[in-house]
Amino acid sequence: MTTTETDEVDADRTWLTEHGDPTATEREVLRTVVGSGVHGIAIEGTDDHDEMGVYVEHPRAVLGVGHVDGHYVARTVPEGHRSHHGDVDLVLYSLRRYLALVLTGNPTALLPLFTPAADVVLTTPLGERLRAEGPELLSQRAGHRFLGYLRSQRERMLGAASGAPNRPELVAQHGFDTKYASHALRLAFQGIEVVEHGRLTLPMPEPERSLVLEVKRGERTQQQALAFIDERGAHLEDLLASGRSPLPEHPDLDAVSAWSTAEHLRYWHEHGLAD
């Protein structure tokens, strides 16, 4: 794994949508693939390409009084348009905001910490130190977030969340939104692994990965998908209710704050930003 410059990574990309902190890419320390590809459940010719990264804010953004976004979003499609195969969606979070998301157990934010080396797009010494902290940042809060996201995807699959599903082509082909269903089942499996073992394996291990792919391809009926989701979801809920987990109930906020403070000061000093 080698350090790569942001300009080199994005050289062949034309961003049609950009908003957030315009200086984020100047101090990027980590970027990885996220989304279906890193889970091992991408279907060739159908999925877009998602990346998530972390950057260090300028001292003025942390210590000053001006407005700070704490994130940057770039897409190769115009604002308001759905991404399709071949499109790229990028989101960068400031280190402070990223750690806050991780400490809540946000399932997507956890991915750069556990992504295999082959899916690391850009890294630095700080990025590697951040990834090494991954297991220490987990708590049972993550299990609750996985469960909440699972339920949200299940509701969307059933069309009960915010109107009709936004992938009518899947409903027309399979009778239900198989992508929502696969997301719900994946979240159930991964939430169980996080709570039960204190880790997140990427890509998904077998046989869980194959079952999720069967649901995503429409090879299982909606009733079968619901049965899988509800059974695994109930198991995750039971684990959380019983406290049967090697993870602490809550993250150690003092320890993470101390680590974050030390890393910001170190980065600013090393890059001549501390004066």
VOFI-623841 format. One record per residue (C-alpha): residue number from 0; residue in one letter; x, y, z. Coordinates in steps of 0.05 Angstrom, whole numbers, plus 5000, padded with zeros to 4 digits. Example, Ala and Ser with C-alpha at 12.3 -4.5 7.8 and 13.67 -1.06 7.14 Angstrom:
2
SITE, num, residu, X, Y, Z
SITE, 0, a, 5246, 4910, 5156
SITE, 1, s, 5273, 4979, 5143
//
This chain:
275
SITE, num, residu, X, Y, Z
SITE, 0, m, 5000, 5000, 5000
SITE, 1, t, 5030, 5067, 4980
SITE, 2, t, 5014, 5140, 4990
SITE, 3, t, 4980, 5170, 4929
SITE, 4, e, 4966, 5243, 4914
SITE, 5, t, 4893, 5265, 4909
SITE, 6, d, 4906, 5298, 4841
SITE, 7, e, 4933, 5232, 4814
SITE, 8, v, 4872, 5193, 4839
SITE, 9, d, 4822, 5241, 4809
SITE, 10, a, 4861, 5259, 4745
SITE, 11, d, 4812, 5226, 4697
SITE, 12, r, 4748, 5248, 4733
SITE, 13, t, 4704, 5307, 4717
SITE, 14, w, 4663, 5328, 4776
SITE, 15, l, 4594, 5354, 4755
SITE, 16, t, 4572, 5363, 4827
SITE, 17, e, 4615, 5392, 4883
SITE, 18, h, 4597, 5422, 4950
SITE, 19, g, 4625, 5428, 5020
SITE, 20, d, 4696, 5446, 5042
SITE, 21, p, 4734, 5466, 4978
SITE, 22, t, 4801, 5454, 5012
SITE, 23, a, 4787, 5383, 5034
SITE, 24, t, 4829, 5348, 4980
SITE, 25, e, 4890, 5390, 4999
SITE, 26, r, 4898, 5353, 5065
SITE, 27, e, 4868, 5285, 5049
SITE, 28, v, 4898, 5228, 5092
SITE, 29, l, 4856, 5168, 5073
SITE, 30, r, 4808, 5146, 5019
SITE, 31, t, 4778, 5077, 5006
SITE, 32, v, 4726, 5044, 4963
SITE, 33, v, 4659, 5036, 4998
SITE, 34, g, 4592, 5010, 4973
SITE, 35, s, 4575, 4943, 4940
SITE, 36, g, 4645, 4930, 4913
SITE, 37, v, 4679, 4929, 4980
SITE, 38, h, 4625, 4884, 5009
SITE, 39, g, 4636, 4835, 4952
SITE, 40, i, 4564, 4840, 4928
SITE, 41, a, 4571, 4884, 4866
SITE, 42, i, 4536, 4859, 4804
SITE, 43, e, 4577, 4872, 4742
SITE, 44, g, 4549, 4927, 4698
SITE, 45, t, 4498, 4953, 4749
SITE, 46, d, 4533, 4987, 4807
SITE, 47, d, 4564, 5056, 4811
SITE, 48, h, 4631, 5068, 4846
SITE, 49, d, 4631, 5099, 4916
SITE, 50, e, 4691, 5125, 4954
SITE, 51, m, 4698, 5155, 5024
SITE, 52, g, 4757, 5192, 5053
SITE, 53, v, 4783, 5232, 5111
SITE, 54, y, 4821, 5298, 5113
SITE, 55, v, 4851, 5342, 5166
SITE, 56, e, 4822, 5412, 5173
SITE, 57, h, 4866, 5473, 5172
SITE, 58, p, 4878, 5500, 5243
SITE, 59, r, 4835, 5561, 5227
SITE, 60, a, 4776, 5516, 5213
SITE, 61, v, 4783, 5483, 5280
SITE, 62, l, 4803, 5542, 5323
SITE, 63, g, 4771, 5600, 5286
SITE, 64, v, 4699, 5625, 5286
SITE, 65, g, 4680, 5620, 5213
SITE, 66, h, 4631, 5570, 5184
SITE, 67, v, 4662, 5501, 5172
SITE, 68, d, 4627, 5447, 5132
SITE, 69, g, 4670, 5389, 5156
SITE, 70, h, 4657, 5350, 5092
SITE, 71, y, 4664, 5351, 5017
SITE, 72, v, 4621, 5317, 4965
SITE, 73, a, 4638, 5306, 4891
SITE, 74, r, 4600, 5267, 4838
SITE, 75, t, 4608, 5254, 4764
SITE, 76, v, 4534, 5265, 4754
SITE, 77, p, 4495, 5331, 4761
SITE, 78, e, 4461, 5347, 4827
SITE, 79, g, 4394, 5312, 4835
SITE, 80, h, 4410, 5256, 4786
SITE, 81, r, 4415, 5182, 4804
SITE, 82, s, 4484, 5151, 4797
SITE, 83, h, 4489, 5093, 4748
SITE, 84, h, 4542, 5042, 4728
SITE, 85, g, 4608, 5078, 4716
SITE, 86, d, 4591, 5140, 4757
SITE, 87, v, 4634, 5160, 4817
SITE, 88, d, 4608, 5187, 4883
SITE, 89, l, 4660, 5214, 4932
SITE, 90, v, 4650, 5240, 5002
SITE, 91, l, 4706, 5265, 5047
SITE, 92, y, 4697, 5280, 5121
SITE, 93, s, 4742, 5320, 5166
SITE, 94, l, 4778, 5276, 5217
SITE, 95, r, 4736, 5305, 5273
SITE, 96, r, 4670, 5294, 5237
SITE, 97, y, 4692, 5225, 5214
SITE, 98, l, 4709, 5203, 5284
SITE, 99, a, 4642, 5228, 5309
SITE, 100, l, 4606, 5186, 5256
SITE, 101, v, 4647, 5125, 5273
SITE, 102, l, 4633, 5132, 5347
SITE, 103, t, 4559, 5131, 5334
SITE, 104, g, 4569, 5065, 5297
SITE, 105, n, 4550, 5091, 5228
SITE, 106, p, 4555, 5029, 5184
SITE, 107, t, 4581, 5065, 5122
SITE, 108, a, 4632, 5107, 5161
SITE, 109, l, 4662, 5043, 5191
SITE, 110, l, 4681, 5016, 5122
SITE, 111, p, 4746, 5054, 5111
SITE, 112, l, 4772, 5025, 5177
SITE, 113, f, 4763, 4953, 5155
SITE, 114, t, 4769, 4957, 5079
SITE, 115, p, 4822, 4909, 5052
SITE, 116, a, 4887, 4938, 5026
SITE, 117, a, 4867, 4926, 4953
SITE, 118, d, 4809, 4976, 4961
SITE, 119, v, 4850, 5031, 4994
SITE, 120, v, 4853, 5086, 4942
SITE, 121, l, 4897, 5136, 4979
SITE, 122, t, 4933, 5131, 5045
SITE, 123, t, 4984, 5167, 5088
SITE, 124, p, 5018, 5151, 5155
SITE, 125, l, 4960, 5185, 5191
SITE, 126, g, 4911, 5146, 5149
SITE, 127, e, 4945, 5081, 5169
SITE, 128, r, 4945, 5100, 5242
SITE, 129, l, 4871, 5115, 5237
SITE, 130, r, 4857, 5047, 5206
SITE, 131, a, 4897, 5014, 5261
SITE, 132, e, 4850, 5046, 5312
SITE, 133, g, 4789, 5014, 5279
SITE, 134, p, 4774, 4958, 5328
SITE, 135, e, 4784, 5006, 5387
SITE, 136, l, 4731, 5053, 5360
SITE, 137, l, 4676, 5000, 5360
SITE, 138, s, 4623, 4995, 5414
SITE, 139, q, 4554, 4965, 5420
SITE, 140, r, 4527, 5030, 5393
SITE, 141, a, 4547, 5004, 5325
SITE, 142, g, 4501, 4944, 5333
SITE, 143, h, 4442, 4991, 5347
SITE, 144, r, 4459, 5032, 5286
SITE, 145, f, 4463, 4971, 5241
SITE, 146, l, 4395, 4949, 5268
SITE, 147, g, 4365, 5018, 5255
SITE, 148, y, 4393, 5020, 5184
SITE, 149, l, 4368, 4949, 5172
SITE, 150, r, 4297, 4969, 5192
SITE, 151, s, 4300, 5031, 5147
SITE, 152, q, 4321, 4989, 5086
SITE, 153, r, 4266, 4938, 5102
SITE, 154, e, 4214, 4993, 5103
SITE, 155, r, 4238, 5022, 5038
SITE, 156, m, 4236, 4953, 5006
SITE, 157, l, 4163, 4949, 5026
SITE, 158, g, 4150, 5020, 5001
SITE, 159, a, 4131, 5043, 5071
SITE, 160, a, 4186, 5094, 5083
SITE, 161, s, 4179, 5152, 5034
SITE, 162, g, 4131, 5134, 4980
SITE, 163, a, 4146, 5086, 4923
SITE, 164, p, 4215, 5055, 4917
SITE, 165, n, 4263, 5096, 4874
SITE, 166, r, 4283, 5036, 4832
SITE, 167, p, 4218, 5019, 4795
SITE, 168, e, 4257, 4977, 4745
SITE, 169, l, 4273, 4927, 4800
SITE, 170, v, 4201, 4925, 4823
SITE, 171, a, 4179, 4914, 4752
SITE, 172, q, 4229, 4857, 4742
SITE, 173, h, 4226, 4822, 4809
SITE, 174, g, 4162, 4847, 4843
SITE, 175, f, 4201, 4884, 4897
SITE, 176, d, 4263, 4927, 4906
SITE, 177, t, 4317, 4874, 4911
SITE, 178, k, 4372, 4925, 4925
SITE, 179, y, 4337, 4950, 4989
SITE, 180, a, 4326, 4877, 5009
SITE, 181, s, 4399, 4859, 4998
SITE, 182, h, 4422, 4920, 5038
SITE, 183, a, 4376, 4901, 5096
SITE, 184, l, 4402, 4829, 5097
SITE, 185, r, 4475, 4851, 5091
SITE, 186, l, 4466, 4899, 5150
SITE, 187, a, 4436, 4843, 5192
SITE, 188, f, 4495, 4797, 5178
SITE, 189, q, 4547, 4851, 5189
SITE, 190, g, 4514, 4878, 5251
SITE, 191, i, 4515, 4809, 5282
SITE, 192, e, 4589, 4801, 5266
SITE, 193, v, 4606, 4869, 5296
SITE, 194, v, 4568, 4856, 5360
SITE, 195, e, 4586, 4783, 5368
SITE, 196, h, 4660, 4786, 5348
SITE, 197, g, 4680, 4860, 5350
SITE, 198, r, 4702, 4861, 5277
SITE, 199, l, 4677, 4873, 5207
SITE, 200, t, 4701, 4826, 5152
SITE, 201, l, 4706, 4856, 5082
SITE, 202, p, 4689, 4830, 5032
SITE, 203, m, 4632, 4793, 5066
SITE, 204, p, 4649, 4721, 5084
SITE, 205, e, 4613, 4660, 5057
SITE, 206, p, 4559, 4635, 5059
SITE, 207, e, 4529, 4703, 5078
SITE, 208, r, 4556, 4738, 5017
SITE, 209, s, 4525, 4688, 4968
SITE, 210, l, 4457, 4693, 5002
SITE, 211, v, 4458, 4769, 4998
SITE, 212, l, 4476, 4764, 4924
SITE, 213, e, 4418, 4716, 4912
SITE, 214, v, 4370, 4766, 4942
SITE, 215, k, 4401, 4824, 4903
SITE, 216, r, 4396, 4786, 4837
SITE, 217, g, 4323, 4770, 4850
SITE, 218, e, 4336, 4695, 4857
SITE, 219, r, 4296, 4695, 4922
SITE, 220, t, 4224, 4716, 4930
SITE, 221, q, 4204, 4776, 4971
SITE, 222, q, 4175, 4729, 5024
SITE, 223, q, 4240, 4691, 5028
SITE, 224, a, 4280, 4755, 5033
SITE, 225, l, 4236, 4781, 5088
SITE, 226, a, 4243, 4716, 5126
SITE, 227, f, 4319, 4720, 5123
SITE, 228, i, 4320, 4793, 5143
SITE, 229, d, 4272, 4784, 5201
SITE, 230, e, 4306, 4722, 5228
SITE, 231, r, 4375, 4753, 5227
SITE, 232, g, 4349, 4820, 5251
SITE, 233, a, 4316, 4786, 5311
SITE, 234, h, 4382, 4752, 5327
SITE, 235, l, 4419, 4819, 5325
SITE, 236, e, 4365, 4850, 5370
SITE, 237, d, 4372, 4792, 5419
SITE, 238, l, 4448, 4800, 5422
SITE, 239, l, 4441, 4873, 5438
SITE, 240, a, 4387, 4862, 5490
SITE, 241, s, 4427, 4808, 5525
SITE, 242, g, 4493, 4846, 5524
SITE, 243, r, 4529, 4785, 5496
SITE, 244, s, 4585, 4823, 5463
SITE, 245, p, 4660, 4834, 5473
SITE, 246, l, 4648, 4907, 5457
SITE, 247, p, 4638, 4961, 5510
SITE, 248, e, 4568, 4989, 5514
SITE, 249, h, 4595, 5059, 5497
SITE, 250, p, 4659, 5084, 5464
SITE, 251, d, 4714, 5115, 5506
SITE, 252, l, 4704, 5188, 5486
SITE, 253, d, 4762, 5214, 5528
SITE, 254, a, 4811, 5165, 5495
SITE, 255, v, 4787, 5182, 5425
SITE, 256, s, 4790, 5256, 5439
SITE, 257, a, 4861, 5250, 5465
SITE, 258, w, 4882, 5211, 5402
SITE, 259, s, 4847, 5261, 5356
SITE, 260, t, 4879, 5321, 5390
SITE, 261, a, 4949, 5290, 5387
SITE, 262, e, 4941, 5271, 5313
SITE, 263, h, 4916, 5340, 5293
SITE, 264, l, 4974, 5374, 5329
SITE, 265, r, 5024, 5325, 5298
SITE, 266, y, 4996, 5335, 5227
SITE, 267, w, 4996, 5411, 5233
SITE, 268, h, 5068, 5411, 5258
SITE, 269, e, 5092, 5362, 5204
SITE, 270, h, 5059, 5404, 5149
SITE, 271, g, 5080, 5472, 5173
SITE, 272, l, 5010, 5493, 5194
SITE, 273, a, 5024, 5502, 5268
SITE, 274, d, 5055, 5571, 5265
//
